[in-house]
Amino acid sequence: MNLSVRIAFALLALAGALPVAAQGFAVQVSPPRFEEFAKPGTVHRNVIEVTNSSDAEGRFRLKTADWTLSPDGSVVFSDALAAGSCRPWVAIEAANLVVAPNARRRFRFEVAVPADAADGQCRFALVIEGEPELKPDGSIQVNGRIAIIVYLTIGNGAPVLTLVETRVQPVQGRDLPVVRIRNTGNAHARLAGFLDAIGADGRRLTLLPSADPILPGATRDIPLVPVAETANAPEPMLSFPLRLKGRLESPPLRLDIDSEVAKQ
């Protein structure tokens, strides 16, 4: 069965282990993503740790999937091989995994990069599903699903970033400054760094870019989020127009920002 699923990308991009519990599916995986490098003609190997946090034995199915980002930033997974997919290079340790109650297992996968592989990036997902249930009406229900995103940059693959514009737009119910970034390279990027900002009220504050990926060939709006002065302080209110100045990075790339943003 060809299966496509939408999951908010923010969920997949968490920094720590990722727990999911649904219909008896209680599992954590670590790490939630891989961002690594390989040379043509080599085999890249790595390990995922799967933790069953329930009191019952966990039975899981494992497979690979291709994925894309939709315009709203959510992830669309598909079992069907995408054009140019590198999944034929991927081997997983087993198609099924049994984990004892409140126990953990290590699961291996490898990517055999062809010797003639072009510079660029191999991207795929490793999908862990709960064992399907046969319902009384004869339908099959999958009890939970979790995906680990793999970015494997091949050879000299790298992003090439251009700042298109800065602007203000609604982000999850609030108006935030965003930087629109175009990636004309052949590998993904994530922005880091801080920007200084001065509001219309004269207050100074610091803005942090979201860690959303900018895929090759994509143009993406990256929100700039105000940073609270202390851990327990509320998020600062923004007074537009804002004057932005500073540097954002996706090493070794640097983007200098010096602009003013206002609500339209």
C-alpha positions in Angstrom: 0.0 0.0 0.0 1.4 3.4 -0.9 1.2 5.6 2.2 1.7 9.3 2.5 1.6 11.1 5.8 1.8 14.7 7.0 3.7 15.5 10.2 4.7 19.0 11.4 8.3 19.5 10.7 8.9 21.1 14.0 8.1 17.8 15.6 10.8 16.1 13.6 13.4 18.7 14.3 13.5 18.5 18.1 16.9 18.5 19.6 16.5 15.5 21.9 14.9 12.0 21.8 11.4 12.1 20.3 8.6 10.4 22.2 5.3 9.2 20.6 2.4 7.5 22.3 -0.7 6.6 20.5 -3.0 3.5 20.6 -0.4 1.6 22.7 2.5 3.0 20.6 5.0 4.4 23.2 8.4 4.8 21.7 11.4 7.1 21.8 14.0 7.3 19.1 17.4 9.0 19.3 18.7 10.9 17.5 15.7 12.5 15.7 17.8 13.3 12.7 21.2 12.8 11.1 23.1 15.6 9.3 26.4 14.0 8.1 28.8 13.7 5.2 30.1 10.9 2.9 32.4 10.5 0.0 31.5 8.7 -3.2 32.5 5.0 -3.2 32.2 4.7 0.6 29.6 3.1 3.0 28.2 5.4 5.6 27.0 3.5 8.7 25.0 4.7 11.7 22.8 3.6 14.6 19.4 4.6 15.9 18.4 3.8 19.5 14.8 2.7 19.9 13.3 2.8 23.4 10.0 1.1 24.3 8.6 3.0 27.2 5.5 0.9 27.7 4.9 -2.1 30.0 4.2 -4.4 27.0 6.5 -5.8 24.4 6.8 -3.5 21.4 6.7 -4.9 17.9 7.7 -2.5 15.1 8.0 -2.4 11.4 10.9 -0.5 9.8 11.3 0.9 6.3 12.6 3.9 4.4 10.5 6.6 2.8 11.0 9.7 0.6 9.8 13.0 1.8 9.2 16.6 0.7 8.2 19.8 2.4 4.8 21.3 1.6 4.4 25.1 1.4 3.2 25.3 5.0 6.4 23.6 6.2 4.9 20.2 7.0 6.5 17.0 5.8 4.9 14.7 3.3 6.2 11.1 3.3 5.8 8.6 0.5 6.6 4.9 0.1 6.9 5.5 -3.7 10.4 6.1 -5.0 10.8 9.8 -5.9 12.7 10.8 -9.0 16.4 10.7 -8.2 15.8 9.0 -4.8 18.9 7.6 -3.1 16.9 5.1 -1.1 18.2 2.2 -3.3 21.6 2.9 -1.7 20.1 2.4 1.8 20.1 -0.9 3.7 18.4 -1.4 7.1 19.3 -4.1 9.7 15.8 -5.7 9.6 12.3 -5.1 8.5 10.9 -5.9 12.0 12.1 -5.1 15.5 11.0 -6.4 18.8 11.8 -4.4 22.0 11.1 -5.8 25.5 8.9 -3.8 27.9 10.7 -0.6 29.2 13.8 -1.6 27.3 15.9 -0.3 24.3 17.4 -1.7 21.2 20.0 -0.3 18.8 19.1 -0.4 15.1 21.7 -0.1 12.3 21.4 1.3 8.8 23.9 2.0 6.1 24.1 4.0 2.9 26.4 2.6 0.1 27.3 5.7 -1.9 28.1 4.7 -5.5 31.6 5.6 -6.7 30.1 7.8 -9.5 27.7 9.6 -7.2 27.5 13.3 -8.0 28.2 16.0 -5.4 24.9 16.8 -3.7 22.8 15.3 -0.9 21.1 12.0 -0.2 17.9 12.7 1.8 15.4 10.1 3.1 13.5 9.1 6.2 13.7 6.0 8.4 10.1 5.1 9.4 9.2 3.1 12.5 5.6 1.9 12.7 3.7 0.0 15.4 2.6 -3.4 14.4 -0.7 -3.1 12.4 -4.0 -4.2 14.0 -6.7 -6.0 12.0 -10.0 -4.3 13.0 -13.3 -6.1 13.2 -14.5 -4.5 10.0 -11.5 -6.0 8.2 -9.5 -2.8 7.9 -5.9 -2.4 9.0 -4.9 0.2 11.4 -1.3 1.3 12.0 -0.7 2.0 15.7 1.6 5.0 15.6 4.4 6.1 13.3 7.6 8.0 13.8 10.2 9.2 11.3 13.9 10.0 11.5 15.2 12.3 8.8 18.6 11.6 7.3 20.6 14.3 5.4 23.8 12.8 4.0 25.8 15.3 2.0 27.9 13.7 -0.8 31.3 14.9 -1.8 31.4 18.7 -2.2 27.7 19.2 -1.9 26.9 22.5 -0.2 24.1 25.1 0.0 24.4 28.4 -1.8 22.2 31.0 0.0 20.9 34.4 -1.2 18.9 36.8 1.0 15.9 37.7 -1.1 14.1 40.1 1.3 13.2 40.9 4.8 9.5 41.4 5.7 6.8 41.0 8.4 4.3 38.2 8.2 2.0 36.2 10.5 3.6 33.2 12.1 1.5 31.0 14.3 -0.9 33.8 15.2 1.7 36.6 15.7 3.5 39.1 13.5 7.2 38.3 13.2 10.0 39.6 11.0 11.2 36.9 8.5 14.1 36.6 6.2 13.3 35.1 2.8 16.3 32.9 1.8 16.9 31.2 -1.6 19.1 28.1 -1.8 20.5 27.5 -5.2 23.0 24.9 -4.0 22.8 21.1 -3.8 22.5 20.6 -0.1 20.3 21.9 2.7 21.1 24.7 5.1 20.0 25.9 8.6 20.5 29.5 9.8 22.2 30.3 13.1 23.3 33.5 14.8 21.6 36.5 16.3 20.3 39.8 15.0 20.1 43.1 16.9 16.8 44.9 16.5 15.6 48.4 17.6 11.8 48.8 17.7 9.7 51.9 17.0 9.6 52.5 20.8 13.4 52.6 20.9 13.7 49.3 22.8 16.6 47.1 21.8 16.2 43.3 21.6 17.7 40.2 20.1 16.2 38.0 17.4 17.0 34.4 16.8 16.3 32.6 13.4 14.2 29.4 13.4 16.2 26.2 12.6 13.9 25.2 9.7 15.8 23.6 6.9 16.2 25.4 3.5 16.3 22.6 0.9 18.2 22.8 -2.4 16.2 24.7 -5.0 13.9 26.1 -2.4 13.0 29.6 -1.3 11.9 29.7 2.3 10.8 32.3 4.9 12.7 31.9 8.1 11.0 33.6 11.1 13.1 35.7 13.5 12.0 35.1 17.1 12.6 37.6 19.9 14.7 36.3 22.7 13.6 36.8 26.3 16.2 38.6 28.6 16.0 35.8 31.2 14.8 32.2 31.3 11.6 33.1 33.1 10.9 36.4 31.4 8.0 36.6 28.8 8.8 36.9 25.2 9.4 40.6 24.3 6.7 42.4 22.4 7.7 43.8 19.0 7.1 47.4 18.1 7.2 47.9 14.3 8.9 49.1 12.3 12.0 47.2 13.4 15.6 48.0 12.4 17.5 44.8 11.9 21.3 44.5 11.9 23.7 41.6 12.3 24.9 38.4 10.6 23.2 35.0 10.1 25.3 32.0 9.3 25.1 28.5 7.9 28.8 27.8 8.2 30.8 28.6 6.2 28.2 30.9 4.6 27.4 34.3 6.1 24.5 36.6 5.4 24.8 40.2 6.5 21.5 41.8 7.4 20.9 45.6 7.6 17.3 46.5 6.9 14.1 47.9 8.3 10.8 45.8 8.4 7.3 47.2 8.9 3.8 45.8 8.7 2.1 46.1 5.4 
